[in-house]
Amino acid sequence: MDLKRFHIGQLIEKTVTESGMETSRICNFLKCNIEDVEKMYQSENLSTNILLRWSKLLRYDFFRLYSQHLILYAPALIQEKKEIDKKYSLPKFRKSLYTKEIIDFILEQIVSEKMTKDQVIMKYRIPKTTLSKWLAKYKV
């Protein structure tokens, strides 16, 4: 899957098809009609409220796709020490930052020789020790 550009509506439609969920159940849960559901399938992006409802209904974390995109493609943050110590009102998440899909994607870049280890470290800002642990753990 291309995490740089993805069409959320198509991914939702694919997940619905794979799950075999009936349209009537979807319409009841989302409180909409069939035409609205079809529009959502065609939409490249959806509001967070709608996406949250789809995630609950299909029991799939569609927000994880956006998190993976941010991990791989967001620009590096340049912070001064005083900014790091600043208290934020939103919680900070650290656990399970890299999913199995992201690890597989990055290791595939190295194995297929599309990128070197140094290129991966520079492009995706993955710590060298983390990459080394992945290579050892997954015996690449």
KEGU-317334 format. One record per residue (C-alpha): y, z, x; residue in one letter. Coordinates in pm, 1 decimal, m for minus. Layout:
N
+----------+----------+----------+------+
:       py :       pz :       px : code :
+----------+----------+----------+------+
:        Y :        Z :        X :    A :
...
+----------+----------+----------+------+
//
This chain:
140
+----------+----------+----------+------+
:       py :       pz :       px : code :
+----------+----------+----------+------+
:      0.0 :      0.0 :      0.0 :    M :
:    347.4 :    m85.4 :    121.0 :    D :
:    538.7 :    242.2 :    122.1 :    L :
:    862.1 :     75.5 :    226.5 :    K :
:    905.7 :   m108.3 :   m104.2 :    R :
:    697.8 :    m30.4 :   m408.6 :    F :
:    729.5 :   m100.1 :   m780.2 :    H :
:    671.7 :    230.7 :   m960.6 :    I :
:    617.3 :     67.9 :  m1300.9 :    G :
:    336.0 :   m150.8 :  m1168.0 :    Q :
:    176.2 :    149.2 :   m996.6 :    L :
:    186.8 :    348.0 :  m1320.3 :    I :
:     35.3 :     55.9 :  m1510.8 :    E :
:   m242.2 :     26.2 :  m1250.6 :    K :
:   m315.0 :    399.6 :  m1276.7 :    T :
:   m327.1 :    377.8 :  m1657.6 :    V :
:   m567.9 :     83.5 :  m1636.9 :    T :
:   m792.4 :    264.7 :  m1388.2 :    E :
:   m797.6 :    579.4 :  m1600.9 :    S :
:   m869.7 :    387.5 :  m1921.4 :    G :
:   m614.0 :    593.2 :  m2111.8 :    M :
:   m532.6 :    471.2 :  m2460.5 :    E :
:   m182.9 :    347.7 :  m2538.8 :    T :
:   m161.6 :    570.2 :  m2845.7 :    S :
:   m209.9 :    881.1 :  m2631.5 :    R :
:     57.4 :    760.0 :  m2388.5 :    I :
:    303.7 :    693.8 :  m2671.5 :    C :
:    237.6 :   1034.9 :  m2827.2 :    N :
:    280.9 :   1217.5 :  m2496.8 :    F :
:    595.2 :   1029.0 :  m2392.7 :    L :
:    733.1 :   1023.5 :  m2748.5 :    K :
:    803.4 :    650.4 :  m2738.9 :    C :
:    664.7 :    324.1 :  m2874.3 :    N :
:    451.9 :     53.7 :  m2712.6 :    I :
:    757.6 :   m159.1 :  m2628.4 :    E :
:    911.4 :    130.9 :  m2435.3 :    D :
:    588.2 :    177.7 :  m2239.5 :    V :
:    582.8 :   m194.0 :  m2154.5 :    E :
:    945.9 :   m171.0 :  m2036.6 :    K :
:    847.8 :    119.3 :  m1811.1 :    M :
:    567.2 :    m90.9 :  m1661.5 :    Y :
:    823.4 :   m362.6 :  m1582.0 :    Q :
:   1077.9 :   m118.6 :  m1439.2 :    S :
:   1105.3 :    m95.3 :  m1061.7 :    E :
:   1236.2 :    261.3 :  m1090.7 :    N :
:   1230.3 :    534.1 :  m1354.3 :    L :
:   1426.1 :    851.5 :  m1418.5 :    S :
:   1280.9 :   1169.2 :  m1274.6 :    T :
:   1216.1 :   1312.7 :  m1621.7 :    N :
:   1009.4 :   1010.6 :  m1722.8 :    I :
:    828.8 :   1004.2 :  m1387.8 :    L :
:    748.2 :   1374.3 :  m1421.3 :    L :
:    597.1 :   1313.9 :  m1765.5 :    R :
:    389.1 :   1022.3 :  m1630.9 :    W :
:    272.0 :   1243.3 :  m1342.5 :    S :
:    159.9 :   1513.7 :  m1584.8 :    K :
:     m6.9 :   1268.8 :  m1821.3 :    L :
:   m196.8 :   1078.3 :  m1552.5 :    L :
:   m248.3 :   1382.1 :  m1327.2 :    R :
:   m113.7 :   1190.8 :  m1029.3 :    Y :
:    184.6 :   1289.8 :   m815.1 :    D :
:    402.3 :    978.4 :   m824.3 :    F :
:    676.8 :   1172.6 :   m644.6 :    F :
:    449.4 :   1186.6 :   m339.5 :    R :
:    509.2 :    812.4 :   m293.0 :    L :
:    881.2 :    876.5 :   m255.4 :    Y :
:    815.4 :   1168.2 :    m18.7 :    S :
:    595.6 :    945.8 :    196.6 :    Q :
:    866.8 :    680.7 :    198.7 :    H :
:   1120.9 :    938.5 :    316.8 :    L :
:    889.7 :   1064.3 :    589.7 :    I :
:    836.2 :    714.5 :    725.6 :    L :
:   1168.7 :    542.2 :    668.7 :    Y :
:   1454.2 :    792.0 :    630.7 :    A :
:   1702.1 :    799.4 :    919.6 :    P :
:   1678.7 :   1087.2 :   1163.5 :    A :
:   1891.2 :   1390.0 :   1087.2 :    L :
:   2135.0 :   1501.9 :   1351.7 :    I :
:   2215.8 :   1865.0 :   1297.4 :    Q :
:   2409.6 :   2116.2 :   1493.3 :    E :
:   2268.1 :   2464.6 :   1538.7 :    K :
:   2510.1 :   2622.4 :   1292.2 :    K :
:   2400.0 :   2376.1 :   1024.5 :    E :
:   2036.6 :   2467.4 :   1078.6 :    I :
:   2112.3 :   2834.4 :   1015.1 :    D :
:   2298.5 :   2750.8 :    693.1 :    K :
:   2136.4 :   2879.0 :    375.0 :    K :
:   2049.6 :   2619.3 :    113.9 :    Y :
:   2002.4 :   2674.2 :   m256.3 :    S :
:   1706.3 :   2434.7 :   m272.8 :    L :
:   1369.1 :   2540.9 :   m131.4 :    P :
:   1244.3 :   2397.6 :    197.3 :    K :
:    895.5 :   2247.1 :    195.5 :    F :
:    693.0 :   2220.0 :    512.2 :    R :
:    326.9 :   2252.5 :    423.3 :    K :
:    124.0 :   1931.8 :    389.6 :    S :
:    412.0 :   1719.1 :    505.6 :    L :
:    181.6 :   1438.8 :    617.2 :    Y :
:    m74.9 :   1323.5 :    363.4 :    T :
:   m406.9 :   1167.2 :    456.4 :    K :
:   m267.2 :    827.3 :    355.0 :    E :
:     28.2 :    861.5 :    593.0 :    I :
:   m196.1 :    976.3 :    877.4 :    I :
:   m434.1 :    684.7 :    815.3 :    D :
:   m143.0 :    439.7 :    802.7 :    F :
:     m0.2 :    563.7 :   1132.7 :    I :
:   m336.8 :    574.5 :   1308.3 :    L :
:   m410.0 :    222.0 :   1182.6 :    E :
:    m86.8 :    103.5 :   1347.4 :    Q :
:   m214.7 :    239.0 :   1679.5 :    I :
:   m577.4 :    124.4 :   1644.5 :    V :
:   m478.7 :   m229.0 :   1542.6 :    S :
:   m235.4 :   m230.7 :   1837.0 :    E :
:     56.5 :   m318.6 :   1610.8 :    K :
:    239.2 :    m24.6 :   1766.5 :    M :
:    194.4 :    195.2 :   2071.0 :    T :
:    189.3 :    573.8 :   2052.7 :    K :
:    543.2 :    585.6 :   2189.1 :    D :
:    664.0 :    333.7 :   1930.9 :    Q :
:    510.1 :    541.0 :   1650.3 :    V :
:    674.7 :    856.8 :   1784.2 :    I :
:   1014.0 :    685.4 :   1806.4 :    M :
:   1003.4 :    491.9 :   1477.5 :    K :
:    855.0 :    759.6 :   1250.1 :    Y :
:    979.5 :   1065.9 :   1444.5 :    R :
:    637.6 :   1226.2 :   1455.2 :    I :
:    607.4 :   1496.5 :   1720.4 :    P :
:    394.6 :   1392.0 :   2016.8 :    K :
:    170.7 :   1697.6 :   1979.8 :    T :
:    110.3 :   1618.9 :   1612.4 :    T :
:     10.5 :   1261.2 :   1693.2 :    L :
:   m218.7 :   1383.7 :   1972.1 :    S :
:   m387.3 :   1628.0 :   1732.8 :    K :
:   m443.1 :   1349.5 :   1478.9 :    W :
:   m592.3 :   1121.7 :   1743.9 :    L :
:   m828.9 :   1397.5 :   1856.8 :    A :
:   m919.2 :   1514.4 :   1507.2 :    K :
:   m989.3 :   1167.9 :   1370.1 :    Y :
:  m1138.4 :   1048.7 :   1702.2 :    K :
:   m933.4 :    732.7 :   1732.7 :    V :
+----------+----------+----------+------+
//
